[in-house]
Amino acid sequence: MIDQETNIRVSIFDEYFTLASDESIELVERAANAVDLAMRQLTNSVKNVDSRRIAILVAVQFAHACCKNENQCEVFSEKALSLIKRIDCELV
């Protein structure tokens, strides 16, 4: 994360967008590239679908992955807390 907001120009699915972000340019470009790649891959597997629908499907895929990762983080956090408690008990 950087201190001030920066405008970053990216290309997604052959369209240019200027994004304002306080994240690093590399991170924003990486995210834009991931969206572009996902849209292109989906376009190759699903024919005759407009770019708006492709974008929505990709957004749902990304949201699903995000929710799945959040759930995994919660499970790992619970396991870590459990292990810390066990270690604390052993040290007493």
N, C-alpha and C positions, 0 to 999 in steps of 0.2 A: 504494500500500500504506500502510495506517495502522499505528500502533504497537501497538494493542491489538485484541483480538478483539471484534467487535460482533455482536449478534443482529439479523438483518434479516428482516422478515416479507415474503414474496413470494407472489404468486398465480400458479400454473401450472395451466392446464387446469381452471380452476374449483375448485382445491383450494389451501388455504393451507399454507405451509411456513415454519418459522423456521429460517434458515440462520445458522450461526456462521462469521464470516469476519474476517480481518484486512485484507481489501481494502476499497476505498471502497464506500460504500452504492450509489453510482451504477453502479459496475462490476458489483456483484452483481445489482442490479435489471436492468441491461442484459442480463446473461447469462440471468436468469430470463425476461425478456421474449422473448429469442431462442428459448428452449426452448418457451415457450408458443405463440409464433407458428408455429414449426416443427410442433408437435403439431397445431395447428388446421389448418394447410395440408395436412398429411398426412391428417388425418381427412376433409377435404373431397374428397381424391382416392381414398381407400380406404374403402369403406363396410363396415359391420358388423364392425369390428375393435375389440377392447376397448382401454381406455386403457393397460393394461400393455404390450400389444404395440406400440401407438403409441409409447409411451415408449422401448421397446427399439429400435424402428426409428429414431427420432430420435437416440438415443444412438449408434447405428452410423453414421448420417449425420454427426454431429458428430465422431466419432472418425476417420472417413475424411477429413474436411476437415482435421482436426488433423494427421494423418499426412502428408497431401499438403503442407500448409504447412511441416512439419518438413523434408520432402525438398527443397522449394524453398529453404528457409533454408540447408540444407547446400550446395546448388548455388551459391547466391549467395555464401556464405562462401568456397567454393573459388575462385570467380571473383575475388573481392576479394583473396584472398591471392595469386593469380596476378598480378593487376594490381600489387599492392604490390611483389612481387618484380621485376617488369619495370621499375617506376619506380625502385626501388633500384639496379638494374643500370645504368640510364641516368644516374643521378646520380653514379655512381662514376667 
